[in-house]
Amino acid sequence: AMTQNEVLRIGHPGAAAETTARLDGGVRPLRIIRGTRKADSVVLMWHPEFFISGRVWSRVAAYLSLGLIGRMRRTTFVIHEPDNRDGSSRHGLKRLGDRIESRARRWCWDSPTSIVFHSCRERDLFLNFHPGLRNARRLTVTRHGAFYRPSIKATRAEARRSLALEDGVLFLCIGFIGRHKSFDRALRAFAELPHGAAKLEIVGSLLYETTDEH
């Protein structure tokens, strides 16, 4: 007999999930262990700012907490944004703190987790900052929608009608707006097209509050 898997979504405060909790900084990520069982699979949609925050000791505790989760639960990290922190240029006690954070981060990513990327380029960039993670069995590249389930099913024509979209070629950029996503290049490229040849829609929110995004 087939059994149906139960999925519990844990979101950040304000998210549309079955339960919400802050998971960033300190030992807050350990709430995931409290809310799951040993046999459960845990899939974490990784953005460093969702889990790592605060001063150095808060970040160290967060990395250690995530490393513990990876050792106590069957955990998969889906990398949406890189974890490329680097504080090697600082001096004195700050440099010591950076080294401790680096070791905690390494211990986190050395846990027996699966790490999923959306492109080979993202995987290679990640490995540049974490060269010790070259176990190919733990690092995989998969399509972007593999861990999502659509809430509405419709044909392209039905979707266009419901969203009041015109016919023609439509290029959609959706998600966080950050400098590394090069939405500015798409804008310049579409500006060179003949009028009406195609339409570009950018839908999302600012990832970092910097002048580059504005």
N, C-alpha and C positions, 0 to 999 in steps of 0.2 A: 504494500500500500504506500502511496506517495504521501509525504508530509509537507505541509505548507510552512515556509519559513516566516517567522515573525520579525518585522523590521521596526525598530524604534529609532526615531530620529532625534538627536540631541542638537539643538541649535543655540546660537548666542541669544541673549536677551533681545526680544523684539522679532525674532525669526518665527516663521510659520512651521513649527515642529511640534511633535508630541510633548516634548519637554524642553526647557531652556535652562542654560546655566553658563556662567562665566567660566571659561577654561584657560584663560590667559594669565601667565605669571604665577610664580610661587608653586605651591602644591595643588593648585586648582585642577590641573589635568587628572589628578587621581580620582576625581569624581566619576570619571569614566569607569574605573575599576569598581567603584561602589555600586554603579548602576548596571553592571553586566555580570555574567557568570563565566566560569572558566571555559566552558564549551562554546561560548559565543564568539562570533567573528566581529571584529571592530574595524570599521573603515573610517579613517580620518581624512577629511578634505583639507589638505595642508596649505595653509598660508601662515608664515611665521608670526605675523601680528595677531593671529587668532589664538596662538598658544604661548608665544614668548613675549613678555612685556616687563616693564619696570626696570629697576636698577640691576646691576650685575648679579647680585645674589638671588634676586627674584628670577632672573633668566636661568641661572644655574639650577635652581630648584625645579624650574619648569622642564628643562632638558632631562634632568634626572627622573622626574616624574613620568615623562613620556617614555624614557628608556625602560622604566619599570613596567609600564603598560605593555610595551613591546615584548617583554619577557613573561608576562603573566596572562596575556590574551593573544589570540590569533589576530594579529594586527596588520592592516594594510594602510600605508600612507599614499594618498593620491596627490601628487605634487602639482599644485596650481601656480604657486609662486615659489621662487628659489629661496633657500636658506643660506644666504651668502654673507653672513656677518663676518667682519674681519677687523679686529682691533689691535693688530700687531704694531701699529705705529705709535702707540701710547707708551708712557714711561712710568717708572715707580710702581706704587701700589696699584694704579690703574692697569698697568701692563700685567701685573700678577693676577689681577682679577680677570683680565682677558684670557690669560693662559688657562685658568681654572674653568672659565666658561667654555673655552675651546675643548678641553678634555671632557667636560660634561656633555657637550654637543656630540663629540665623537662617540661617547658611550651610548648616547641616545640612538644614533644612527647605526651603531654596531649591533643593536638588538636584532633578534631573528625575525624581523618584519619583512613584508613584501613592500617594495617601493615602485610605484607606477608613475610613468611619465606620459605626456601626450605627444612628444616628438623626440627623435634621437638628439636633436640639438639641445633640448632642455635637459635630457639625461646627461649629455656630455658636459654641459655647463655645471651641473650639479656635481659631477665627478671631479671637476677641476678644483672645487672647494673641499671635496671629501674624497681624496684619492684612495683611501683605504677601503672604499665600498665597491670593490670590483668583482664581487660575487654575482655573476650574470644570472644565476638562478633567482636572486632576490630582486633584480632590476629588470623591469619589463616596460615596453612601450605599447600603449593601446589607444584605441580611438577615444576621442574626448567624451562621447556620450555613454561609454561603457557602464558607468556607475550612476546613470540617471534613468528615470522612468518618466515618460511624458504624462502629464495630467489630462491632456486633451488630445484626442485623435481626430484628425481632419485631413482632407486632401489639400493640396496646394491652393486650388481654386477656392475651397471653402475657407481656408485660413486668410487668403487675401480679402475675401468679401467681409469676413468678420472684423478684420482690422482696417477696412476701408483703404486698402492699398491698390494703386493703379497697376495695370498690366505692364509688362516689360521686365527688363533685367534689374534685379534688386540685389545689392550687396549689403549684407548685414554684419556689423561688428557689435558684438554683445558681450558685456562683462565689465570688469573694472577697467578704468581708463588710467593707464600708466605709460610713462615715456618709452619703456622697453617694448611696448606693443606696437609702436610705429603707426598709430592711427593718423598721424600728421602726414605720413607718406601716402596713405590711401587718399586723404583729402586732396593732396597736390596732384595725384595721378588722375582722380576723377575730374578735377578742374580742367584738365587738358582734353577731356572727351567732348565730342559734339553735344550740343544741348539736346537732352531727351534720350541720349543713347543708353544711359544706365543711371541708376539712382543709388546713392550711398546713405545708409542709416546707421548712426552710431548710438547705441542704447546702453547706458551704464552709468556708473558713478565714479567719482575720483578715488583713486587708490591711495595716492599720496598728495597731501596739500602742499604742493610746491609750485613755483612759477612755471616749471616745465609743462605741467598739466594744464594750467590756465592759459 
